[in-house]
Amino acid sequence: MVKRLSVMDLPSFVDEDLLTEMIKEEISSVYLINTDLISNYEKFFENFLPDSIQYTCFVSSDIPITTIKNSLIKAKEPLNVKCFLSSKLPKGRILIILNRPKDNEKIPITQTNPS
């Protein structure tokens, strides 16, 4: 359902004009997701995606991009999400890129009280 990819795999799944924009970003991780078994995107993103401040999402043309973007925002608040359609992605696939925060951005830290 979820496959971790290398940054070197991006040209296989992302259109060239979008890829030139991505190279400027600091990429932490890349995930290719098969949506065939996902019934609730928000719950899926809550449980299966690592936390990050910035996500870039590429969606195949058969998946409603607004649904994916809204589900990501609800599941991983606070964050910055960019969503694009990619003609290179097979049907039913989402490519999610976790971007490293820039120097001036802080990563949210969850604190727990010692018991």
N, CA, C and O atoms as CSV, one atom per row, in Angstrom:
chain,resi,resn,atom,element,x,y,z
A,1,MET,N,N,0.821,-1.187,0.000
A,1,MET,CA,C,0.000,0.000,0.000
A,1,MET,C,C,0.870,1.258,0.000
A,1,MET,O,O,0.599,2.194,-0.752
A,2,VAL,N,N,1.916,1.288,0.840
A,2,VAL,CA,C,2.834,2.431,0.887
A,2,VAL,C,C,4.235,1.935,0.568
A,2,VAL,O,O,4.720,0.975,1.167
A,3,LYS,N,N,4.874,2.598,-0.375
A,3,LYS,CA,C,6.236,2.226,-0.762
A,3,LYS,C,C,7.122,3.458,-0.625
A,3,LYS,O,O,6.811,4.521,-1.162
A,4,ARG,N,N,8.212,3.309,0.088
A,4,ARG,CA,C,9.158,4.414,0.216
A,4,ARG,C,C,10.065,4.421,-1.008
A,4,ARG,O,O,10.596,3.387,-1.415
A,5,LEU,N,N,10.233,5.613,-1.589
A,5,LEU,CA,C,11.046,5.761,-2.793
A,5,LEU,C,C,12.263,6.632,-2.525
A,5,LEU,O,O,12.342,7.343,-1.523
A,6,SER,N,N,13.191,6.553,-3.434
A,6,SER,CA,C,14.360,7.429,-3.418
A,6,SER,C,C,14.029,8.706,-4.186
A,6,SER,O,O,13.137,8.715,-5.034
A,7,VAL,N,N,14.741,9.764,-3.888
A,7,VAL,CA,C,14.594,11.014,-4.633
A,7,VAL,C,C,14.914,10.774,-6.107
A,7,VAL,O,O,14.371,11.452,-6.980
A,8,MET,N,N,15.782,9.824,-6.382
A,8,MET,CA,C,16.159,9.509,-7.762
A,8,MET,C,C,14.992,8.915,-8.556
A,8,MET,O,O,15.024,8.920,-9.786
A,9,ASP,N,N,13.960,8.404,-7.870
A,9,ASP,CA,C,12.789,7.831,-8.538
A,9,ASP,C,C,11.786,8.889,-8.992
A,9,ASP,O,O,10.886,8.581,-9.774
A,10,LEU,N,N,11.919,10.110,-8.526
A,10,LEU,CA,C,10.934,11.155,-8.821
A,10,LEU,C,C,10.665,11.378,-10.313
A,10,LEU,O,O,9.503,11.550,-10.683
A,11,PRO,N,N,11.678,11.383,-11.187
A,11,PRO,CA,C,11.387,11.608,-12.612
A,11,PRO,C,C,10.428,10.575,-13.223
A,11,PRO,O,O,9.800,10.849,-14.246
A,12,SER,N,N,10.312,9.415,-12.616
A,12,SER,CA,C,9.389,8.396,-13.118
A,12,SER,C,C,7.930,8.720,-12.806
A,12,SER,O,O,7.025,8.199,-13.457
A,13,PHE,N,N,7.697,9.584,-11.805
A,13,PHE,CA,C,6.337,9.833,-11.336
A,13,PHE,C,C,5.893,11.290,-11.416
A,13,PHE,O,O,4.702,11.579,-11.305
A,14,VAL,N,N,6.831,12.206,-11.605
A,14,VAL,CA,C,6.505,13.636,-11.578
A,14,VAL,C,C,6.825,14.252,-12.934
A,14,VAL,O,O,7.893,14.014,-13.497
A,15,ASP,N,N,5.889,15.045,-13.453
A,15,ASP,CA,C,6.100,15.733,-14.729
A,15,ASP,C,C,7.313,16.655,-14.636
A,15,ASP,O,O,7.588,17.228,-13.582
A,16,GLU,N,N,8.030,16.791,-15.742
A,16,GLU,CA,C,9.299,17.528,-15.755
A,16,GLU,C,C,9.176,18.968,-15.278
A,16,GLU,O,O,10.036,19.444,-14.538
A,17,ASP,N,N,8.119,19.674,-15.689
A,17,ASP,CA,C,7.977,21.069,-15.272
A,17,ASP,C,C,7.789,21.187,-13.761
A,17,ASP,O,O,8.256,22.152,-13.156
A,18,LEU,N,N,7.115,20.225,-13.149
A,18,LEU,CA,C,6.951,20.231,-11.693
A,18,LEU,C,C,8.217,19.755,-10.993
A,18,LEU,O,O,8.522,20.189,-9.882
A,19,LEU,N,N,8.938,18.878,-11.637
A,19,LEU,CA,C,10.164,18.344,-11.053
A,19,LEU,C,C,11.217,19.430,-10.867
A,19,LEU,O,O,11.956,19.410,-9.883
A,20,THR,N,N,11.294,20.370,-11.791
A,20,THR,CA,C,12.283,21.443,-11.658
A,20,THR,C,C,11.992,22.293,-10.429
A,20,THR,O,O,12.919,22.807,-9.802
A,21,GLU,N,N,10.724,22.447,-10.076
A,21,GLU,CA,C,10.368,23.166,-8.854
A,21,GLU,C,C,10.748,22.359,-7.620
A,21,GLU,O,O,11.189,22.926,-6.620
A,22,MET,N,N,10.583,21.047,-7.681
A,22,MET,CA,C,10.860,20.186,-6.532
A,22,MET,C,C,12.336,20.127,-6.190
A,22,MET,O,O,12.690,19.991,-5.019
A,23,ILE,N,N,13.193,20.224,-7.172
A,23,ILE,CA,C,14.624,20.133,-6.911
A,23,ILE,C,C,15.076,21.267,-5.994
A,23,ILE,O,O,16.060,21.127,-5.268
A,24,LYS,N,N,14.366,22.374,-6.027
A,24,LYS,CA,C,14.710,23.508,-5.179
A,24,LYS,C,C,14.372,23.245,-3.716
A,24,LYS,O,O,14.926,23.894,-2.830
A,25,GLU,N,N,13.488,22.321,-3.457
A,25,GLU,CA,C,13.067,22.016,-2.094
A,25,GLU,C,C,14.035,21.020,-1.456
A,25,GLU,O,O,14.694,20.236,-2.140
A,26,GLU,N,N,14.099,21.074,-0.164
A,26,GLU,CA,C,14.849,20.067,0.579
A,26,GLU,C,C,13.918,18.880,0.799
A,26,GLU,O,O,12.893,19.017,1.468
A,27,ILE,N,N,14.254,17.737,0.254
A,27,ILE,CA,C,13.384,16.571,0.341
A,27,ILE,C,C,13.889,15.632,1.429
A,27,ILE,O,O,15.057,15.245,1.450
A,28,SER,N,N,12.986,15.281,2.324
A,28,SER,CA,C,13.311,14.386,3.418
A,28,SER,C,C,12.955,12.936,3.070
A,28,SER,O,O,13.786,12.040,3.213
A,29,SER,N,N,11.720,12.709,2.615
A,29,SER,CA,C,11.246,11.364,2.287
A,29,SER,C,C,10.255,11.425,1.136
A,29,SER,O,O,9.614,12.449,0.901
A,30,VAL,N,N,10.141,10.305,0.419
A,30,VAL,CA,C,9.200,10.203,-0.698
A,30,VAL,C,C,8.416,8.901,-0.527
A,30,VAL,O,O,8.999,7.836,-0.323
A,31,TYR,N,N,7.084,9.000,-0.613
A,31,TYR,CA,C,6.219,7.836,-0.462
A,31,TYR,C,C,5.262,7.723,-1.638
A,31,TYR,O,O,4.630,8.705,-2.028
A,32,LEU,N,N,5.155,6.531,-2.201
A,32,LEU,CA,C,4.179,6.234,-3.242
A,32,LEU,C,C,3.073,5.416,-2.590
A,32,LEU,O,O,3.328,4.369,-1.994
A,33,ILE,N,N,1.845,5.902,-2.709
A,33,ILE,CA,C,0.719,5.292,-2.010
A,33,ILE,C,C,-0.292,4.770,-3.021
A,33,ILE,O,O,-0.708,5.487,-3.932
A,34,ASN,N,N,-0.679,3.516,-2.847
A,34,ASN,CA,C,-1.742,2.907,-3.637
A,34,ASN,C,C,-3.045,3.136,-2.876
A,34,ASN,O,O,-3.197,2.651,-1.755
A,35,THR,N,N,-3.976,3.860,-3.467
A,35,THR,CA,C,-5.202,4.249,-2.759
A,35,THR,C,C,-6.325,3.224,-2.864
A,35,THR,O,O,-7.406,3.454,-2.321
A,36,ASP,N,N,-6.107,2.116,-3.533
A,36,ASP,CA,C,-7.176,1.134,-3.737
A,36,ASP,C,C,-7.795,0.631,-2.431
A,36,ASP,O,O,-8.993,0.349,-2.392
A,37,LEU,N,N,-7.018,0.516,-1.383
A,37,LEU,CA,C,-7.518,-0.030,-0.123
A,37,LEU,C,C,-7.838,1.036,0.925
A,37,LEU,O,O,-8.179,0.701,2.060
A,38,ILE,N,N,-7.735,2.296,0.564
A,38,ILE,CA,C,-7.978,3.371,1.529
A,38,ILE,C,C,-9.443,3.796,1.454
A,38,ILE,O,O,-9.932,4.196,0.397
A,39,SER,N,N,-10.137,3.701,2.591
A,39,SER,CA,C,-11.535,4.137,2.624
A,39,SER,C,C,-11.675,5.518,3.259
A,39,SER,O,O,-12.632,6.240,2.978
A,40,ASN,N,N,-10.718,5.884,4.116
A,40,ASN,CA,C,-10.761,7.183,4.781
A,40,ASN,C,C,-9.355,7.793,4.710
A,40,ASN,O,O,-8.455,7.381,5.442
A,41,TYR,N,N,-9.179,8.765,3.833
A,41,TYR,CA,C,-7.851,9.361,3.629
A,41,TYR,C,C,-7.318,10.025,4.893
A,41,TYR,O,O,-6.137,9.887,5.215
A,42,GLU,N,N,-8.172,10.739,5.606
A,42,GLU,CA,C,-7.717,11.456,6.799
A,42,GLU,C,C,-7.136,10.490,7.833
A,42,GLU,O,O,-6.055,10.738,8.368
A,43,LYS,N,N,-7.835,9.402,8.117
A,43,LYS,CA,C,-7.325,8.413,9.077
A,43,LYS,C,C,-6.042,7.769,8.566
A,43,LYS,O,O,-5.119,7.516,9.340
A,44,PHE,N,N,-5.988,7.507,7.273
A,44,PHE,CA,C,-4.777,6.927,6.700
A,44,PHE,C,C,-3.585,7.856,6.919
A,44,PHE,O,O,-2.533,7.415,7.383
A,45,PHE,N,N,-3.743,9.143,6.587
A,45,PHE,CA,C,-2.644,10.095,6.734
A,45,PHE,C,C,-2.241,10.269,8.196
A,45,PHE,O,O,-1.057,10.434,8.491
A,46,GLU,N,N,-3.204,10.236,9.112
A,46,GLU,CA,C,-2.900,10.345,10.544
A,46,GLU,C,C,-1.985,9.218,10.997
A,46,GLU,O,O,-1.046,9.436,11.763
A,47,ASN,N,N,-2.266,8.017,10.520
A,47,ASN,CA,C,-1.580,6.834,11.033
A,47,ASN,C,C,-0.346,6.397,10.260
A,47,ASN,O,O,0.546,5.777,10.840
A,48,PHE,N,N,-0.267,6.697,8.987
A,48,PHE,CA,C,0.794,6.121,8.175
A,48,PHE,C,C,1.836,7.097,7.658
A,48,PHE,O,O,2.851,6.671,7.107
A,49,LEU,N,N,1.614,8.388,7.821
A,49,LEU,CA,C,2.605,9.352,7.347
A,49,LEU,C,C,3.382,9.938,8.512
A,49,LEU,O,O,2.785,10.330,9.515
A,50,PRO,N,N,4.698,10.005,8.399
A,50,PRO,CA,C,5.481,10.668,9.443
A,50,PRO,C,C,5.120,12.147,9.522
A,50,PRO,O,O,4.676,12.743,8.541
A,51,ASP,N,N,5.315,12.725,10.690
A,51,ASP,CA,C,5.031,14.150,10.864
A,51,ASP,C,C,6.066,14.993,10.137
A,51,ASP,O,O,7.249,14.656,10.089
A,52,SER,N,N,5.602,16.071,9.587
A,52,SER,CA,C,6.445,17.037,8.899
A,52,SER,C,C,5.718,18.365,8.911
A,52,SER,O,O,4.530,18.416,9.227
A,53,ILE,N,N,6.400,19.426,8.576
A,53,ILE,CA,C,5.764,20.734,8.482
A,53,ILE,C,C,5.293,20.976,7.062
A,53,ILE,O,O,4.264,21.619,6.850
A,54,GLN,N,N,6.028,20.471,6.092
A,54,GLN,CA,C,5.714,20.722,4.684
A,54,GLN,C,C,5.563,19.402,3.932
A,54,GLN,O,O,6.418,18.519,3.995
A,55,TYR,N,N,4.450,19.304,3.225
A,55,TYR,CA,C,4.200,18.148,2.372
A,55,TYR,C,C,3.969,18.642,0.951
A,55,TYR,O,O,3.316,19.664,0.742
A,56,THR,N,N,4.497,17.925,-0.011
A,56,THR,CA,C,4.162,18.160,-1.408
A,56,THR,C,C,3.523,16.874,-1.900
A,56,THR,O,O,4.078,15.788,-1.737
A,57,CYS,N,N,2.360,17.010,-2.498
A,57,CYS,CA,C,1.572,15.850,-2.877
A,57,CYS,C,C,1.297,15.878,-4.376
A,57,CYS,O,O,0.868,16.895,-4.921
A,58,PHE,N,N,1.548,14.754,-5.031
A,58,PHE,CA,C,1.215,14.596,-6.443
A,58,PHE,C,C,0.141,13.521,-6.532
A,58,PHE,O,O,0.268,12.448,-5.942
A,59,VAL,N,N,-0.913,13.821,-7.276
A,59,VAL,CA,C,-2.080,12.954,-7.329
A,59,VAL,C,C,-2.322,12.538,-8.777
A,59,VAL,O,O,-2.158,13.339,-9.696
A,60,SER,N,N,-2.713,11.281,-8.971
A,60,SER,CA,C,-3.087,10.850,-10.325
A,60,SER,C,C,-4.414,11.503,-10.699
A,60,SER,O,O,-5.179,11.918,-9.828
A,61,SER,N,N,-4.676,11.589,-11.982
A,61,SER,CA,C,-5.828,12.353,-12.474
A,61,SER,C,C,-7.180,11.767,-12.086
A,61,SER,O,O,-8.192,12.461,-12.193
A,62,ASP,N,N,-7.233,10.517,-11.642
A,62,ASP,CA,C,-8.510,9.906,-11.274
A,62,ASP,C,C,-8.902,10.130,-9.814
A,62,ASP,O,O,-9.972,9.695,-9.389
A,63,ILE,N,N,-8.054,10.798,-9.048
A,63,ILE,CA,C,-8.324,11.047,-7.630
A,63,ILE,C,C,-8.625,12.530,-7.441
A,63,ILE,O,O,-7.905,13.375,-7.974
A,64,PRO,N,N,-9.686,12.864,-6.685
A,64,PRO,CA,C,-10.010,14.281,-6.464
A,64,PRO,C,C,-8.945,14.971,-5.605
A,64,PRO,O,O,-8.785,14.656,-4.426
A,65,ILE,N,N,-8.233,15.898,-6.200
A,65,ILE,CA,C,-7.108,16.561,-5.535
A,65,ILE,C,C,-7.555,17.337,-4.291
A,65,ILE,O,O,-6.818,17.388,-3.305
A,66,THR,N,N,-8.739,17.935,-4.320
A,66,THR,CA,C,-9.233,18.700,-3.174
A,66,THR,C,C,-9.459,17.790,-1.972
A,66,THR,O,O,-9.169,18.173,-0.838
A,67,THR,N,N,-9.970,16.603,-2.211
A,67,THR,CA,C,-10.193,15.643,-1.129
A,67,THR,C,C,-8.880,15.275,-0.459
A,67,THR,O,O,-8.800,15.219,0.768
A,68,ILE,N,N,-7.857,15.026,-1.251
A,68,ILE,CA,C,-6.549,14.653,-0.707
A,68,ILE,C,C,-5.957,15.810,0.091
A,68,ILE,O,O,-5.478,15.613,1.207
A,69,LYS,N,N,-5.988,17.005,-0.470
A,69,LYS,CA,C,-5.419,18.168,0.214
A,69,LYS,C,C,-6.129,18.423,1.539
A,69,LYS,O,O,-5.471,18.623,2.560
A,70,ASN,N,N,-7.456,18.418,1.538
A,70,ASN,CA,C,-8.211,18.663,2.767
A,70,ASN,C,C,-7.974,17.574,3.807
A,70,ASN,O,O,-7.886,17.870,4.999
A,71,SER,N,N,-7.872,16.330,3.378
A,71,SER,CA,C,-7.616,15.225,4.305
A,71,SER,C,C,-6.237,15.341,4.934
A,71,SER,O,O,-6.075,15.085,6.128
A,72,LEU,N,N,-5.246,15.724,4.147
A,72,LEU,CA,C,-3.894,15.931,4.684
A,72,LEU,C,C,-3.879,17.052,5.712
A,72,LEU,O,O,-3.272,16.916,6.774
A,73,ILE,N,N,-4.538,18.149,5.403
A,73,ILE,CA,C,-4.565,19.295,6.312
A,73,ILE,C,C,-5.235,18.916,7.630
A,73,ILE,O,O,-4.734,19.269,8.698
A,74,LYS,N,N,-6.350,18.208,7.571
A,74,LYS,CA,C,-7.059,17.805,8.790
A,74,LYS,C,C,-6.243,16.811,9.610
A,74,LYS,O,O,-6.261,16.857,10.840
A,75,ALA,N,N,-5.534,15.919,8.937
A,75,ALA,CA,C,-4.795,14.866,9.630
A,75,ALA,C,C,-3.487,15.341,10.223
A,75,ALA,O,O,-3.043,14.799,11.236
A,76,LYS,N,N,-2.857,16.335,9.626
A,76,LYS,CA,C,-1.501,16.707,10.021
A,76,LYS,C,C,-1.353,18.190,10.356
A,76,LYS,O,O,-0.306,18.773,10.072
A,77,GLU,N,N,-2.358,18.812,10.945
A,77,GLU,CA,C,-2.245,20.234,11.289
A,77,GLU,C,C,-1.153,20.421,12.318
A,77,GLU,O,O,-0.935,19.493,13.097
A,78,PRO,N,N,-0.466,21.507,12.391
A,78,PRO,CA,C,-0.361,22.573,11.394
A,78,PRO,C,C,0.680,22.200,10.347
A,78,PRO,O,O,1.710,21.606,10.665
A,79,LEU,N,N,0.408,22.548,9.125
A,79,LEU,CA,C,1.357,22.232,8.066
A,79,LEU,C,C,1.116,23.069,6.832
A,79,LEU,O,O,0.139,23.812,6.733
A,80,ASN,N,N,2.028,22.928,5.902
A,80,ASN,CA,C,1.953,23.595,4.607
A,80,ASN,C,C,1.869,22.483,3.560
A,80,ASN,O,O,2.757,21.635,3.480
A,81,VAL,N,N,0.804,22.489,2.760
A,81,VAL,CA,C,0.596,21.443,1.761
A,81,VAL,C,C,0.512,22.057,0.376
A,81,VAL,O,O,-0.196,23.040,0.159
A,82,LYS,N,N,1.244,21.463,-0.558
A,82,LYS,CA,C,1.112,21.816,-1.974
A,82,LYS,C,C,0.663,20.554,-2.692
A,82,LYS,O,O,1.260,19.492,-2.519
A,83,CYS,N,N,-0.390,20.667,-3.498
A,83,CYS,CA,C,-0.893,19.506,-4.245
A,83,CYS,C,C,-0.890,19.793,-5.739
A,83,CYS,O,O,-1.246,20.885,-6.179
A,84,PHE,N,N,-0.482,18.790,-6.508
A,84,PHE,CA,C,-0.413,18.906,-7.960
A,84,PHE,C,C,-0.940,17.625,-8.599
A,84,PHE,O,O,-0.885,16.553,-7.996
A,85,LEU,N,N,-1.444,17.744,-9.806
A,85,LEU,CA,C,-1.773,16.568,-10.609
A,85,LEU,C,C,-0.535,16.180,-11.406
A,85,LEU,O,O,0.178,17.046,-11.915
A,86,SER,N,N,-0.280,14.885,-11.514
A,86,SER,CA,C,0.844,14.418,-12.324
A,86,SER,C,C,0.350,13.376,-13.320
A,86,SER,O,O,-0.245,12.369,-12.939
A,87,SER,N,N,0.598,13.627,-14.579
A,87,SER,CA,C,0.166,12.691,-15.621
A,87,SER,C,C,1.015,11.418,-15.632
A,87,SER,O,O,0.626,10.427,-16.251
A,88,LYS,N,N,2.155,11.429,-14.963
A,88,LYS,CA,C,3.034,10.257,-14.946
A,88,LYS,C,C,2.639,9.231,-13.883
A,88,LYS,O,O,3.086,8.085,-13.932
A,89,LEU,N,N,1.812,9.634,-12.934
A,89,LEU,CA,C,1.413,8.694,-11.888
A,89,LEU,C,C,0.381,7.707,-12.427
A,89,LEU,O,O,-0.549,8.102,-13.131
A,90,PRO,N,N,0.541,6.420,-12.095
A,90,PRO,CA,C,-0.487,5.449,-12.481
A,90,PRO,C,C,-1.802,5.756,-11.753
A,90,PRO,O,O,-1.799,6.428,-10.721
A,91,LYS,N,N,-2.907,5.269,-12.283
A,91,LYS,CA,C,-4.212,5.493,-11.656
A,91,LYS,C,C,-4.208,4.976,-10.221
A,91,LYS,O,O,-3.604,3.950,-9.906
A,92,GLY,N,N,-4.902,5.720,-9.363
A,92,GLY,CA,C,-5.044,5.300,-7.977
A,92,GLY,C,C,-3.788,5.466,-7.144
A,92,GLY,O,O,-3.640,4.805,-6.116
A,93,ARG,N,N,-2.882,6.333,-7.564
A,93,ARG,CA,C,-1.629,6.530,-6.829
A,93,ARG,C,C,-1.479,7.979,-6.375
A,93,ARG,O,O,-1.906,8.917,-7.049
A,94,ILE,N,N,-0.860,8.124,-5.211
A,94,ILE,CA,C,-0.511,9.429,-4.660
A,94,ILE,C,C,0.973,9.371,-4.325
A,94,ILE,O,O,1.451,8.381,-3.770
A,95,LEU,N,N,1.685,10.408,-4.654
A,95,LEU,CA,C,3.094,10.529,-4.296
A,95,LEU,C,C,3.190,11.655,-3.274
A,95,LEU,O,O,2.808,12.790,-3.559
A,96,ILE,N,N,3.697,11.345,-2.088
A,96,ILE,CA,C,3.813,12.360,-1.048
A,96,ILE,C,C,5.279,12.555,-0.718
A,96,ILE,O,O,6.016,11.603,-0.463
A,97,ILE,N,N,5.681,13.818,-0.730
A,97,ILE,CA,C,7.059,14.190,-0.428
A,97,ILE,C,C,7.060,14.986,0.861
A,97,ILE,O,O,6.337,15.974,0.991
A,98,LEU,N,N,7.871,14.556,1.812
A,98,LEU,CA,C,8.053,15.300,3.047
A,98,LEU,C,C,9.252,16.203,2.846
A,98,LEU,O,O,10.343,15.741,2.510
A,99,ASN,N,N,9.044,17.487,3.053
A,99,ASN,CA,C,10.106,18.465,2.868
A,99,ASN,C,C,10.741,18.801,4.208
A,99,ASN,O,O,10.051,18.959,5.215
A,100,ARG,N,N,12.047,18.905,4.204
A,100,ARG,CA,C,12.750,19.343,5.413
A,100,ARG,C,C,12.409,20.797,5.676
A,100,ARG,O,O,12.301,21.593,4.743
A,101,PRO,N,N,12.237,21.148,6.948
A,101,PRO,CA,C,11.974,22.562,7.239
A,101,PRO,C,C,13.196,23.406,6.933
A,101,PRO,O,O,14.334,22.959,7.077
A,102,LYS,N,N,12.942,24.627,6.510
A,102,LYS,CA,C,14.037,25.565,6.288
A,102,LYS,C,C,14.573,26.006,7.642
A,102,LYS,O,O,13.932,25.775,8.667
A,103,ASP,N,N,15.721,26.628,7.655
A,103,ASP,CA,C,16.377,26.998,8.907
A,103,ASP,C,C,15.505,27.848,9.824
A,103,ASP,O,O,15.599,27.732,11.046
A,104,ASN,N,N,14.664,28.696,9.254
A,104,ASN,CA,C,13.878,29.596,10.089
A,104,ASN,C,C,12.554,28.984,10.546
A,104,ASN,O,O,11.786,29.655,11.235
A,105,GLU,N,N,12.262,27.734,10.186
A,105,GLU,CA,C,11.030,27.078,10.596
A,105,GLU,C,C,11.316,26.130,11.747
A,105,GLU,O,O,12.350,25.463,11.786
A,106,LYS,N,N,10.385,26.085,12.672
A,106,LYS,CA,C,10.537,25.205,13.818
A,106,LYS,C,C,9.670,23.973,13.639
A,106,LYS,O,O,8.548,24.049,13.138
A,107,ILE,N,N,10.205,22.849,14.052
A,107,ILE,CA,C,9.436,21.612,14.019
A,107,ILE,C,C,8.635,21.537,15.311
A,107,ILE,O,O,9.196,21.706,16.393
A,108,PRO,N,N,7.303,21.281,15.213
A,108,PRO,CA,C,6.518,21.184,16.439
A,108,PRO,C,C,6.973,20.004,17.280
A,108,PRO,O,O,7.232,18.918,16.763
A,109,ILE,N,N,7.064,20.227,18.567
A,109,ILE,CA,C,7.495,19.181,19.487
A,109,ILE,C,C,6.341,18.874,20.424
A,109,ILE,O,O,5.765,19.777,21.031
A,110,THR,N,N,6.012,17.612,20.536
A,110,THR,CA,C,4.962,17.202,21.454
A,110,THR,C,C,5.613,16.876,22.781
A,110,THR,O,O,6.524,16.051,22.853
A,111,GLN,N,N,5.141,17.529,23.832
A,111,GLN,CA,C,5.696,17.283,25.156
A,111,GLN,C,C,4.740,16.412,25.947
A,111,GLN,O,O,3.522,16.559,25.853
A,112,THR,N,N,5.300,15.514,26.721
A,112,THR,CA,C,4.483,14.684,27.599
A,112,THR,C,C,4.890,14.953,29.030
A,112,THR,O,O,6.056,15.223,29.319
A,113,ASN,N,N,3.936,14.880,29.906
A,113,ASN,CA,C,4.225,15.079,31.325
A,113,ASN,C,C,4.690,13.768,31.921
A,113,ASN,O,O,4.069,12.730,31.693
A,114,PRO,N,N,5.783,13.796,32.687
A,114,PRO,CA,C,6.242,12.556,33.319
A,114,PRO,C,C,5.232,12.103,34.364
A,114,PRO,O,O,4.688,12.921,35.105
A,115,SER,N,N,4.987,10.814,34.420
A,115,SER,CA,C,4.015,10.291,35.395
A,115,SER,C,C,4.719,9.686,36.573
A,115,SER,O,O,4.069,9.194,37.495
